[in-house]
């Protein structure tokens, strides 16, 4: 059994989606970040960086913070959603790192300035708005001629997709990125993704492009 400490954020949804895709039994431990529950000593013992998600695997005694590490661990534990050959494996890791270092942090800044604080910092709005558009162009190019980011569905897709669900906050029209739109809609239709999206609580439906 795995304990999943999470909340309704893109990073949190990576972990719940991968657990659903892998069919692993898990118990949800909601951490309401709006109520500062991430600073509780019990949670800090598992996630010293006071960020969700985090897991405790009672089968192995391993506990992990950082969504990318969690995705890699669960893929390796089950032998699924990650290629076994070295070329394929590192291709998936490459795009996982792209998300962890760029598509997540930069879009998070776009949320801050474009959605929550519009009009307060024009320079920041322009900077992160343009970088968000650039990253979507990179993803659109990568998906040209591919169903998924690395050919087969993998933890690379699971890491990127939840951030794309907030395209509205990012002022992104997915119709401008046809390959991303096709990929986004296909993943949104997966039953495991639909279940994982609504962890730790039921939310409005997955946003869909026009």
C-alpha positions in Angstrom: 0.0 0.0 0.0 1.2 3.5 -0.9 0.2 6.7 1.0 -0.2 9.6 -1.3 0.1 13.1 0.1 -1.4 15.5 -2.4 -3.6 18.4 -3.4 -5.4 19.6 -6.5 -2.4 21.0 -8.4 -0.7 20.0 -11.6 2.2 18.5 -9.6 -0.2 16.6 -7.3 -2.1 15.2 -10.2 1.0 13.7 -11.8 1.2 11.3 -8.8 -2.4 10.4 -8.6 -2.6 9.9 -12.4 0.4 7.6 -12.5 -0.9 5.6 -9.5 -4.3 5.2 -11.4 -2.6 4.2 -14.6 -0.5 1.6 -12.9 -3.4 0.2 -10.8 -1.4 0.4 -7.6 -3.4 0.5 -4.3 -3.0 3.8 -2.5 -4.5 5.8 0.3 -5.0 9.5 -0.2 -3.7 11.9 2.5 -5.0 15.3 1.5 -2.6 18.2 2.3 -4.6 21.4 2.0 -1.9 23.9 0.8 -4.4 26.7 1.1 -4.5 26.0 4.9 -0.7 25.7 5.2 -1.0 22.0 6.0 2.3 21.5 4.1 4.1 23.0 7.0 2.9 20.5 9.6 5.9 18.6 11.2 4.4 15.3 10.2 4.4 16.2 6.6 7.8 17.8 6.7 9.2 14.5 8.0 8.2 13.1 4.6 8.7 16.1 2.4 11.3 18.5 3.8 10.7 21.0 1.0 7.1 21.4 2.2 5.7 20.6 -1.3 3.2 18.1 -2.5 3.1 15.4 -3.8 4.9 13.0 -1.6 4.5 9.2 -1.1 5.3 6.6 1.4 5.6 3.1 0.0 4.9 0.7 2.9 6.1 -2.3 0.8 9.6 -0.9 0.6 9.8 1.7 3.4 10.7 4.3 0.8 9.3 7.8 1.1 9.8 10.4 -1.6 9.0 14.0 -2.4 9.3 15.7 -5.8 6.9 14.6 -8.5 9.5 13.6 -11.0 11.2 11.3 -8.6 7.9 9.8 -7.7 7.0 9.1 -11.3 10.4 7.5 -12.0 10.2 5.4 -8.8 6.7 4.0 -9.6 7.6 3.3 -13.2 10.7 1.4 -12.2 8.8 -0.4 -9.4 6.3 -1.8 -11.9 8.3 -1.9 -15.1 5.7 0.2 -16.9 5.4 3.6 -18.5 9.2 3.7 -18.9 11.1 1.9 -21.7 13.6 -0.7 -20.6 16.2 0.1 -23.3 18.7 2.8 -22.5 17.9 5.0 -25.5 14.2 4.9 -24.8 14.6 5.3 -21.1 16.7 8.4 -21.3 14.5 9.9 -24.0 11.6 9.7 -21.4 13.9 11.1 -18.7 15.0 13.9 -21.0 11.4 15.1 -21.5 10.5 14.6 -17.9 13.4 16.9 -17.0 12.1 19.4 -19.7 8.9 19.5 -17.8 10.4 19.7 -14.4 12.9 22.5 -15.4 10.7 24.5 -17.8 7.1 23.6 -18.6 6.2 23.5 -15.0 8.1 26.3 -13.4 7.6 28.8 -16.3 3.9 28.1 -16.6 3.6 28.4 -12.8 5.0 31.9 -13.1 2.6 32.6 -15.9 -0.3 31.6 -13.6 1.0 34.0 -10.9 1.3 37.0 -13.1 -1.3 36.5 -15.8 -4.1 34.8 -13.8 -3.7 36.0 -10.2 -2.0 39.4 -10.5 -2.8 40.8 -13.9 -1.8 44.4 -14.5 0.7 44.6 -11.6 3.9 43.6 -13.5 3.7 44.2 -17.3 7.3 43.1 -17.7 6.7 39.8 -15.9 3.5 39.2 -17.8 5.3 39.6 -21.1 8.3 37.6 -20.1 6.4 34.6 -18.8 3.6 34.8 -21.4 6.2 34.7 -24.2 8.1 31.8 -22.6 4.9 29.9 -22.1 4.2 30.3 -25.8 7.7 29.2 -26.7 7.4 26.0 -24.6 4.1 25.2 -26.2 5.7 25.5 -29.6 8.5 23.2 -28.5 5.9 20.6 -27.4 3.8 21.0 -30.5 6.9 20.4 -32.7 7.9 17.4 -30.6 4.4 15.8 -31.0 4.4 16.2 -34.8 4.1 12.7 -36.2 3.9 11.2 -32.7 0.9 10.1 -30.6 2.8 10.8 -27.4 5.9 12.7 -26.4 8.2 9.7 -26.6 6.2 7.6 -29.1 4.6 5.3 -26.5 2.5 6.7 -23.6 4.9 7.2 -20.6 5.6 9.2 -17.5 6.8 12.0 -19.8 3.2 12.6 -20.9 1.9 12.2 -17.4 4.3 14.8 -16.1 3.5 17.4 -18.8 -0.3 16.9 -19.3 -1.5 18.3 -15.9 0.2 21.6 -16.5 -1.5 21.9 -19.9 -4.9 21.6 -18.2 -4.5 25.2 -17.1 -4.2 26.5 -20.6 -6.8 29.2 -19.7 -4.7 30.6 -16.9 -1.8 30.7 -19.3 -3.8 32.6 -22.0 -3.1 29.7 -24.4 -5.4 28.8 -27.2 -4.8 25.1 -27.9 -6.1 25.6 -31.4 -2.8 27.4 -32.1 -0.9 24.2 -31.3 -2.8 21.4 -33.2 -0.5 18.6 -32.2 -0.7 19.6 -28.5 -4.5 19.8 -28.8 -4.8 16.3 -30.3 -2.5 14.9 -27.6 -4.2 16.7 -24.8 -7.7 15.5 -25.8 -6.5 11.9 -26.2 -5.0 11.9 -22.7 -8.0 13.6 -21.2 -10.1 10.7 -22.5 -8.1 8.0 -20.6 -10.2 6.6 -17.7 -7.2 6.5 -15.3 -6.4 10.2 -16.1 -10.0 11.1 -15.4 -9.9 9.3 -12.0 -6.5 10.8 -11.1 -7.5 14.3 -12.0 -10.2 14.2 -9.2 -7.8 13.3 -6.4 -7.9 14.2 -3.5 -11.4 15.6 -4.1 -13.9 16.0 -6.9 -13.3 19.0 -9.0 -15.0 20.6 -12.0 -14.6 18.6 -15.3 -11.2 18.6 -17.0 -11.0 21.8 -19.1 -11.4 21.1 -22.8 -10.4 23.3 -25.7 -13.1 24.7 -28.1 
